[in-house]
Amino acid sequence: MIAYKKALIIALAALPASNAADQVFTFTRPNGMVETDMCAWVGESKKRIEKFCGSHEEASAEVFAKCPDTCGSIYPNANPCSDDATHTFEGIKSKETYNCAWLTQSKKDSTTTKRKGLYCVPKQQLTACAETCDVCSSVITTPAPTSAPTSAPTSAPTSSPTGTTPTATPSRPPSPMPSPFPTLRPTSQPSDAPSMVPSDVPSDSPSKVPSDEPSMLPSMVPSDSPSMVPSDVPSDSPSSLPSDEPSMVPSMQPSDQPSSLPSKEPSRSPSSEPSDQPSQVPSKEPSRAPSTNPTSSIKPSPIPTAAPFAPTTTPTKAPTKTPTTSPTACDDTDGFTWKRTVDGEDIITSCDYLCQNENMENTNTRQSKWCTTENEQNTLIKNNCCFSCTAAPSCL
């Protein structure tokens, strides 16, 4: 890059004397960046000269006319500003070859206007046909400012601002009206007081630091993503609509009041502590898994269960006050079998195996080994071989 700059300086030094010099002016580029000395900035690279002085979508008539030295280093017709006599171009529709003079050769003003509108544009012949496209006459060059100020002020203000850098101190008083467009760069410090009227369009990116106080009015539309940190104080009133997704972390404390409507789907994991009060309406479906601890009822149920369960493995401490209305059902499930391994071989076993031995000790040993809840298989055997797990030897 340094070698290129040196070569560019040498090439510029070798050019003949110029008819005009570059002007110092402020220019806002298409991307919004402001250059206070546009000619100097463009002259830093050949690519910039070709971009702003040549046939490019960002070519500028102002840059071409005000930077004759810089643009003339590659495009000779920039210094002095004129048409390129050797330049030719192809017609957009006719595909024939034309030169700059063709743009104004028609006797009809309407045709000339139409041709200039089609071809005197940045990507076409704007700078190559600078004189014909009125680029040369669009900018009035002014001499350099005087070394000393005038003895008396001028009778009328200048048409453009003086100097290339802003004043050291702000003007007094401030502007009577706000700017129609926001600043390109934010201020280094926030305002002392909030705006009187909110912005019509939200900011492109959120604030780095949260506000000291909450908004006086809630947002019209919820945020796209949840807050990184929860609020220190809960809201005064609940949300009008439920959240689209459940919370990632459960609440630290339960709600003061139950929900008005039950959840559409059950919880993924049970509560760590039971509810203080039972549900007012029973569940439509039973639980998927039984409770780890039985419920301590204050009084017995007014109605017996619809379907009795198998007898308990151990007798109750005291007899019931009244006998059951019907005997407890305890049968083996038809067709139920399981695999047990003997000397490395799997043997298909049915419930009868548990009580078919005539020896009481062998029967008790089999029942104690298989009719337990130590693992999933034994639990299945106990539930499906209810009779055989409690029967006497020879399945009596």
C-alpha positions in Angstrom: 0.0 0.0 0.0 2.9 2.4 0.9 4.7 1.6 -2.3 1.5 2.3 -4.3 1.1 5.7 -2.6 4.7 6.6 -3.5 4.1 5.6 -7.1 0.9 7.6 -7.2 2.7 10.7 -5.8 5.4 10.3 -8.4 2.8 9.9 -11.2 1.0 13.0 -10.1 4.2 15.0 -9.9 5.0 14.0 -13.5 1.7 15.4 -14.8 1.7 18.8 -16.6 0.6 21.9 -14.8 -3.1 21.7 -13.9 -5.7 24.3 -14.8 -7.5 23.9 -11.5 -6.7 22.7 -8.0 -8.7 20.4 -5.7 -11.1 22.1 -3.4 -11.6 21.3 0.3 -15.2 20.4 0.9 -17.3 18.1 3.0 -19.0 15.1 1.4 -21.4 12.5 2.7 -20.8 9.1 1.2 -23.7 6.8 0.2 -23.1 4.7 3.4 -23.6 7.8 5.6 -20.0 8.4 6.4 -18.9 12.1 6.3 -15.5 13.1 4.8 -14.4 16.6 5.6 -11.7 16.7 2.9 -13.3 14.5 0.1 -10.6 15.1 -2.5 -7.8 14.1 -0.2 -9.7 11.0 1.0 -10.5 9.9 -2.6 -6.8 10.4 -3.7 -5.6 7.9 -1.1 -6.2 4.9 -3.5 -6.7 4.2 -7.1 -9.8 2.2 -6.4 -11.5 5.2 -4.8 -10.7 7.5 -7.8 -12.2 4.9 -10.2 -15.2 4.6 -7.9 -16.1 8.3 -7.4 -14.7 9.7 -10.7 -15.4 7.0 -13.2 -18.4 5.1 -14.6 -19.5 3.6 -11.3 -22.9 3.6 -9.5 -21.3 5.8 -6.8 -19.7 8.3 -9.2 -20.4 11.9 -8.2 -20.5 15.0 -10.4 -19.6 17.1 -7.4 -16.4 15.0 -6.7 -15.5 15.0 -10.4 -15.8 18.8 -10.7 -14.3 19.8 -7.4 -11.4 17.3 -7.4 -9.8 18.0 -10.9 -6.2 17.1 -9.7 -7.3 13.8 -8.1 -9.7 12.6 -10.7 -7.4 13.9 -13.5 -4.7 11.5 -12.4 -6.7 8.7 -14.1 -9.3 10.6 -16.1 -7.6 13.4 -18.2 -10.9 15.1 -19.0 -11.3 16.0 -15.4 -8.5 18.7 -15.6 -9.7 20.8 -17.2 -13.3 19.6 -16.9 -14.5 18.5 -20.4 -15.8 15.7 -22.6 -13.4 12.7 -23.3 -12.9 13.1 -27.1 -11.8 9.4 -27.4 -14.7 8.0 -25.4 -17.4 6.0 -27.2 -20.3 4.0 -25.8 -23.0 1.6 -27.0 -26.7 2.6 -27.3 -28.9 0.9 -24.7 -31.5 -0.3 -27.3 -29.8 0.2 -30.7 -26.5 -1.3 -29.7 -24.8 1.2 -32.0 -21.6 3.1 -31.1 -21.9 6.8 -30.2 -19.7 9.5 -28.7 -20.5 12.4 -26.3 -21.5 14.8 -29.1 -24.4 12.5 -30.1 -26.2 13.3 -26.9 -27.0 16.8 -28.1 -27.0 16.4 -31.9 -30.8 16.1 -32.1 -32.7 19.2 -33.2 -35.5 18.4 -30.8 -35.0 19.5 -27.2 -37.2 16.6 -26.0 -34.8 14.1 -27.6 -31.8 15.7 -26.1 -33.4 15.7 -22.7 -34.4 12.1 -23.1 -30.8 11.1 -24.1 -29.3 12.9 -21.2 -31.7 11.3 -18.8 -30.7 7.9 -20.0 -27.0 8.3 -20.4 -25.9 11.2 -18.0 -26.1 8.9 -15.0 -23.3 7.6 -12.8 -23.0 4.1 -14.3 -23.2 5.5 -17.8 -21.5 8.6 -19.3 -21.9 11.1 -16.4 -18.1 11.8 -16.0 -16.9 10.6 -19.4 -19.1 13.2 -21.0 -18.8 15.7 -18.2 -19.2 18.9 -20.3 -22.2 17.6 -22.3 -23.8 16.2 -19.1 -23.5 19.6 -17.4 -21.1 18.3 -14.8 -18.5 21.1 -15.4 -21.0 23.9 -15.0 -22.8 22.3 -12.0 -20.0 23.4 -9.6 -18.8 27.0 -9.2 -15.2 27.1 -8.1 -14.2 29.8 -5.7 -10.8 31.1 -4.9 -9.0 30.1 -1.6 -9.9 32.0 1.5 -7.9 35.2 2.3 -5.1 34.9 4.8 -6.6 37.7 7.0 -10.2 38.5 7.8 -11.9 41.4 6.1 -12.2 44.7 8.0 -16.0 44.7 7.8 -18.5 41.9 7.6 -20.1 41.1 4.2 -23.5 42.4 3.4 -24.9 38.9 2.7 -24.0 35.5 4.2 -22.0 32.9 2.2 -23.8 30.3 0.2 -21.8 27.4 1.9 -20.2 27.0 5.3 -16.7 28.2 5.9 -13.9 25.8 6.9 -13.7 22.1 7.1 -13.8 21.5 10.9 -16.5 22.4 13.4 -16.1 25.2 16.0 -14.5 24.4 19.3 -17.5 25.6 21.3 -21.2 25.2 20.4 -23.3 28.1 19.1 -25.5 30.1 21.4 -28.5 29.8 21.6 -29.3 26.2 20.4 -31.3 25.5 17.2 -34.9 26.4 17.5 -36.1 23.2 15.8 -34.8 19.6 16.2 -33.0 17.9 13.3 -35.2 16.1 10.8 -32.9 13.1 10.9 -31.1 11.4 13.9 -27.3 11.7 14.3 -25.1 9.2 12.6 -23.2 8.5 15.8 -24.8 8.4 19.3 -23.8 10.9 22.0 -21.1 10.0 24.4 -23.3 10.7 27.4 -27.1 10.2 27.9 -29.5 13.1 28.1 -30.2 14.6 31.5 -34.0 14.3 31.0 -36.0 11.8 29.0 -37.6 12.8 25.7 -41.0 14.4 25.9 -42.3 12.3 23.0 -41.3 8.6 22.4 -39.7 7.6 19.2 -41.9 6.4 16.3 -39.6 3.5 15.6 -37.8 1.4 18.2 -34.0 1.3 18.4 -32.1 -1.2 16.3 -30.3 -2.7 19.3 -31.3 -2.7 23.0 -29.7 -0.4 25.6 -26.5 -1.8 27.3 -27.6 -0.7 30.7 -31.3 -1.0 31.9 -33.3 2.0 32.9 -33.2 3.3 36.4 -37.0 3.3 36.6 -39.7 1.2 34.8 -41.7 2.6 31.9 -44.8 4.6 32.8 -46.8 2.7 30.3 -46.4 -1.0 29.3 -45.2 -1.9 25.8 -47.8 -2.4 23.1 -46.1 -5.6 21.8 -44.2 -8.1 24.0 -40.4 -8.5 23.6 -39.1 -11.0 21.1 -36.9 -12.7 23.8 -37.3 -12.9 27.6 -35.3 -10.7 30.0 -31.8 -12.0 31.0 -32.5 -11.2 34.7 -36.0 -11.4 36.4 -37.5 -8.4 38.0 -36.8 -7.7 41.6 -40.5 -6.8 42.3 -43.4 -8.7 40.7 -45.9 -7.0 38.5 -48.9 -5.2 40.0 -51.3 -7.2 37.9 -50.9 -10.5 36.0 -50.5 -10.7 32.3 -53.6 -10.6 30.2 -52.5 -13.5 28.1 -50.4 -16.6 29.1 -46.9 -17.1 28.0 -46.3 -19.1 24.7 -43.8 -21.3 26.5 -43.4 -22.4 30.1 -40.7 -20.8 32.4 -37.3 -22.4 32.2 -36.9 -22.2 36.0 -39.9 -22.8 38.4 -41.1 -20.1 40.8 -39.3 -19.9 44.1 -42.7 -19.7 45.9 -46.2 -21.0 45.0 -48.9 -18.7 43.8 -51.2 -17.2 46.4 -54.3 -18.4 44.5 -54.8 -21.5 42.3 -55.1 -21.2 38.5 -58.6 -20.5 37.2 -58.1 -23.2 34.5 -56.1 -26.4 34.8 -53.0 -27.0 32.6 -53.5 -28.6 29.2 -50.6 -31.0 29.9 -49.3 -32.5 33.1 -46.1 -31.3 34.7 -42.9 -33.0 33.7 -41.9 -33.7 37.3 -44.0 -33.9 40.4 -44.0 -31.2 43.0 -41.4 -31.4 45.7 -44.1 -30.8 48.4 -47.8 -31.7 48.4 -50.5 -29.1 48.2 -51.9 -27.7 51.4 -55.4 -28.5 50.3 -56.9 -31.1 48.0 -58.1 -30.3 44.5 -61.7 -29.1 44.3 -62.3 -31.2 41.2 -60.9 -34.7 40.8 -58.5 -35.5 38.0 -60.0 -36.9 34.8 -57.4 -39.6 34.5 -55.4 -41.5 37.2 -51.7 -40.8 37.9 -49.2 -42.5 35.7 -47.2 -43.7 38.7 -48.4 -44.3 42.3 -47.4 -42.0 45.1 -44.2 -42.7 47.0 -46.0 -42.1 50.3 -49.6 -43.0 51.0 -52.0 -40.2 51.7 -52.9 -39.7 55.4 -56.7 -39.6 55.3 -58.5 -37.9 58.1 -61.5 -40.1 57.7 -62.3 -43.1 55.5 -63.8 -42.7 52.1 -67.6 -42.5 52.1 -67.7 -44.9 49.1 -65.5 -48.0 48.6 -63.2 -48.3 45.6 -64.8 -49.5 42.4 -62.1 -52.1 41.7 -60.4 -53.7 44.7 -56.6 -54.4 44.6 -54.7 -57.5 45.5 -54.3 -58.3 49.3 -51.5 -56.7 51.2 -48.3 -58.6 51.7 -48.5 -58.2 55.5 -51.7 -58.3 57.6 -53.2 -55.1 59.1 -52.3 -54.4 62.7 -56.0 -54.5 63.7 -59.0 -56.1 62.1 -61.5 -54.0 60.2 -64.7 -53.0 61.9 -66.9 -54.6 59.2 -66.1 -57.4 56.7 -65.8 -56.7 53.0 -68.9 -57.1 50.9 -67.1 -59.4 48.5 -63.9 -61.4 48.6 -60.7 -59.8 47.3 -59.9 -60.8 43.7 -56.5 -62.5 43.5 -55.9 -64.5 40.3 -53.0 -65.2 38.0 -52.9 -63.4 34.7 -53.7 -66.0 31.9 -50.7 -66.6 29.6 -48.2 -64.6 31.7 -44.6 -66.0 31.5 -41.1 -64.8 32.2 -37.5 -66.0 31.6 -35.3 -67.4 34.3 -31.7 -68.6 33.7 -30.7 -72.1 34.8 -27.1 -73.2 34.1 -26.7 -70.6 31.4 -30.0 -71.5 29.7 -33.1 -69.3 29.5 -36.3 -71.2 30.7 -39.8 -69.9 30.0 -41.6 -70.0 33.3 -45.3 -69.5 34.2 -46.9 -68.6 37.5 -47.4 -72.2 38.5 -43.7 -72.6 39.1 -43.9 -70.5 42.2 -46.2 -73.0 44.1 -46.0 -76.4 42.3 -43.4 -77.8 44.7 -44.8 -79.9 47.6 -42.1 -78.8 50.0 -43.2 -75.8 52.0 -39.6 -74.5 52.4 -39.0 -74.6 48.6 -42.3 -72.9 47.9 -41.6 -70.1 50.3 -38.1 -69.7 48.8 -39.4 -69.3 45.3 -42.1 -66.9 46.4 -39.6 -64.8 48.4 -37.2 -64.7 45.5 -39.6 -63.8 42.7 -42.7 -62.1 44.3 -41.0 -58.9 45.3 -40.6 -55.3 44.1 -36.8 -55.3 44.0 -36.7 -54.8 40.2 -39.0 -54.3 37.3 -39.2 -58.1 36.4 -40.1 -59.1 40.0 -42.7 -56.4 40.2 -44.3 -57.7 37.0 -44.3 -61.3 38.4 -45.9 -60.1 41.7 -48.6 -58.2 39.9 -49.4 -60.9 37.4 -49.0 -64.0 39.6 -51.1 -62.8 42.6 -52.5 -66.3 43.4 -49.3 -68.3 42.9 -47.3 -65.8 45.0 -49.6 -66.4 48.0 -50.7 -70.0 47.5 -49.6 -73.0 49.6 -47.4 -75.8 48.3 -48.8 -77.7 45.3 -50.8 -74.5 44.6 -53.5 -75.3 47.0 
